[in-house]
């Protein structure tokens, strides 16, 4: 497990691909490239019947470059970091900040890979991977990328996610979020996933900074007095809901074109491990009573135990974390959350 830090100082836990899985992916890609090179040689050999030798040499060089450099570069760009070998093994190339790989990074990796694998038979990549803690080869170091495991257990995929706070549902339905970038949304999601692990002063300052960036690209502005984690949870939940609707409509159109029956609505998403909610707001529909505490789920086998802060002194759960049923009226002072609970 590697910890990457985004530009907003939000740590990302990524499962780094090890040497064995990367070697399997490389061998599979090598098989595909050798098949493509055989086809290139066969086609260029046929051109000698209708063209002169210069044409044959030029097509041979062009085809070789396309297979050795263009194959990994184009596939990693178009598939967001995956070649055919990586798809089979379950790996993906991402940037050092956890974002999708760009064309420039894929091109640098492909050019460096030509030197590493086809000129020096993989020895520079092998030595660099052994010396680097994240298993990076020279192409990854030059391009600022890292290879991660794309197939992870369901407990990792269905970790802490944002849900819609009921008191902000009316506002979220009117949002214009087309200017919200993937990078900013990922930063906000990682902040929510680390919400319980940050010190209160760091958590609040970081949340205010991320929320201000989100508010700058959405409209209308949120109601006054909304905490940053509540605001970010509402925006991300609405964004995910609209994306699910868009994908469902695209699938329905595809099914109708094929003359197949249209499926029903998409299945409900798994229950999140952390539900971010907040105190009732004066505007819009309000759910009575204090919010329910987040369900701290047990960690998967072999994973570190999730420990909430020793004393959560600010935020929507300060009065309900330690009592199963809060009494009516003012909430009494609560003791610190027991470790490992």
N, C-alpha and C positions, 0 to 999 in steps of 0.2 A: 504494500500500500504506500503510495507516494502522496505527499501533501504539497499541492501547488497553491500559490497565492496570486489572486487576481489584482488588477489595478486598484480595486477598492479595499484591499487588505482582507479579503474573504478567502479563507482556506478551503481548498477543494480536495477531497479524498478520492484519488484515482488508483485503480488497480493496474499497476505497470506490467506490461507484457515481459515475460522472462525470456532468456536466451533459447530455451527449448521450443516454446511456441513460435517465436519469431523465426527460428530456423526451419520449422515445419512450413510456415507460410512462405518463406523464401524458396524452399525446394518446390512447392507447388507452383509458385510464380515462375520459377525457372523452367519447369515442364511446359507451362503455357507459352513462355517466350521461345523455347526451343521449337515448339510446334509452329509458332508464328514465323520463326526464322526459316524453317523448312519450306513453308509456303512461299515466303519471299524469294528464296533461292529458286524454287520451282517456277515461279512466275517470271523472274528475271531471266532464267534460262530459256524460257519460251520466247522472250522478246528478241533473242538473237536471230530468230527466224525472219523477223520483219524489221529489225533496226540494227544499227551498227554497234560496234563495241563500246563507244562512248556512252550511248544510251543505256546499255546494259550495266556498265560500271556506275553510272549516276543513279539508276534505279536501285541497284544493290546497296549503295551507301545510304540512300534515302530510306529504304525499307529497314536497314539495320538500325539506323538512328531512331526510327519510329518505334521499333520493337523494344530496343534496350532503354531508351530514354522516354519516348512518348507514352509507352504502355503504363509505367507507374505514375508518370506525371498527370496524364489525363484522367486515369481512373481514380486516383486519390483526390483530384479536384472535383470531379463530377459526382463521386459517391461519398464525399466528405470524409476522406481519409482511408478508404479501403480499396485494395486490389482484389483480384479473384482469390489469391491465396489467403489474404487476410479475412475475406468474407467466410471462407470455409473454416478457418481456424477460430475465427471470432475475435479479430484484432481490429484496431482502428488507430489512425494517426491523428493527433490533435495538437494544437499549439501549446506552448508552455503555460499559457494562461487558461487552458482548458477549453478554448474555443475551437471552432472548426478550422481545418487546415486550408490555407489559401493557395492560389495558383503559384505565387512566387515561392512559397515554402515547398510545395510539391516539386517545382522545377529544380530548386537547389538540392533537394533530397535525391532526385533522379540523376542529376549530373554527378553528385558526389558518389552515388551508388554505382555509377558506371566505372569510376576510378577504383572504388573499394572492391567491387565484386568481379568486374570483367577485366581489370588490369592487374590487380594484386591478389586475385582469387579469394577475396573476403578476409584476408589477414588484418588489414587496418580496422575493419568493422568488428572483428572478433576481439582484438586487443582493446579497442576503445570500450566495447560493451562490458568487458571484464573489469576495466578500471573505473567505469562510471557507475555511481550508485543507482541511477535510474535505468541502467542498461542502454544508454544512448550510443549510437554509432556516430561517425563523423558527420554524416548527412543530417542527423538530428541536431547535433551541436551547431552546425552552420546555419540550419534553417530555423532553429528555435522550436523544435517539435519534440513530441514524445509519443511512443507507441503504447497504447493501453488495451486492456481486455474489454472487448465490446459486449461480451456475454457475461453477465453477472447474476448472482442469485436474486430471486424475487425480493428477498428482504432488503437488498441494496436498491433495486429499482423502485420499490414501493416504500421508500424511506419518507422522511418528513417532507410534506408538500403543502402548498397553500390551499385553503378552503375558503369559501365565501362567508364572511361575517354577515349574519342576517340583518344587522342594522345598516349595512352599506349595500345591500343587494339592489335597492332602488336606484342608488347613485351609479353603481357599476354598470347597470343595463344601458345607461345613457353615455357611456365613455367612448371617446375617440382615441384609440390606442394604436393606430397605424404607424405612428412615429416611434413607438417603443421598440428598440433594437433587441436582437437576440442576446447580445452581450450584456446589456443592462438588465434584461429579464433574468438571465442566468445569475448575475451578481445578486439580484434581489432574492432569488430562490435559495442560493447558497447562504445568504444572510439568515433567512428564516430557518434553514436546516441547522444552522449553528446558533440559533437564538438562545438556547438554554445553556450553552457552553461559554458564553462571553460574560465578562464582568459587567455589572450594570452600567457603569459610566462609559465603558467602551461600547457596549451594545447600544445604548441610547444615542451616543454621538454618531456611530456608524449608521444606525438606522435613519437618523435625521438626514445625514448626507445622501444616502441612497434614495430616500423618499423625496428629497428636494429635486434630485435629478429626474426621478420618475414624474413628479408633478409638472416639471418643465416641458414634458413632451406629451402630456395627456390633457384632455379637456372633457367636461368642465372641471374646475378645481374641486377638491374634496371638501366636505363639511369641516367646519372649524373644530379644533380640539381632538382630532383623530390621531392616535399614536401611530408611529411609522410602521410597526409590524402589522397593525390592523389594515392600514392603507395598502401596504405591499401585498398582503394576503388577498385583499379584494381585487386588486388589479391583476395579479397573476391568475387567480381563479377565473375571472372573467375572460382573460386571454386564452386560457386553456379551454374554457367552454366554447368560445367562438371557433377555436381551431378544431375541436371535435365536431362541431356542426359543419364546418367547411369540408372536412374529410368525409363525413357521412354523406353530404350532398354530392361530392365528387364520386364516391363509390356508387351512389344510386344512379347517377348519370351513366356510369360505365356499365352497370348492370342492365339499364334500359337499352343501351346501344347494342348489347349482346343478346337482347331478347330474353333475359333471365329475370325471375321475380326479384323485386327489390327487398332487401333485408330490412328488418326492423331497426329501431334506433340503436346506436352504439351501446354496448354494455356499460354499466356503471363502473366508474373507476374504483380501484380498491380503497378501502378506508385508510386515510393517511395516519402516519404515526404521530403527527403533531397537528392539532387543530388550533389555529390562531384565532382567537376571538377577543372581544373587548367589552367594556361597559356600555350600557345602552346610550344611544344618542338621542337628542331631543327631536331631530327631524327624521322622517321616514318611519317605516314599520319597526317596532321595537319588540324584542323578546324579553319578557319579564324575568327578573331574577338575575343573580350573578352568573357569569360564564362557567361552564364545567371545566375542570382541570384537564390538561392534556393526558392522554393515555400513554404512559411510558411503557413501550413494548419491550419484551425481553430480547436481548441481543441474540443473533444467530450463533450457532456453535462455532467456536474458534474466534469470534469477534470480541473486541473489548467491550466492557459493559458501559452503557450510556449513563453518565452521571450528570444530573442537573446541578445548577449552582447550589452552593451550601445554603445561601439565603437570598432568595429572589425578592429584592426589596423594592422593585418598581415594575409597573406593567399591569396587564389585566388580570393576572392570576395571583396577585400578592395576598388576597384574602381567602382564596379557595384551594390553594395547593395542598394544605396540610389538614383539611377537614373534609370528610366525605359529604357532609350536609351542612352548609353554612347556615347559621341562625338568621332569623329575620332582624332587620335593623342594622345598626353599626356592627362591623365585623371586628371581633377581638384580635389582639395581637397574637401572631402565630409563631411557634418555635421554628428553628431552622429545619430545612428538609433533611431527613436522615440520609447519610451516604449510602449509595447502592440501592436506593429504594425504587 
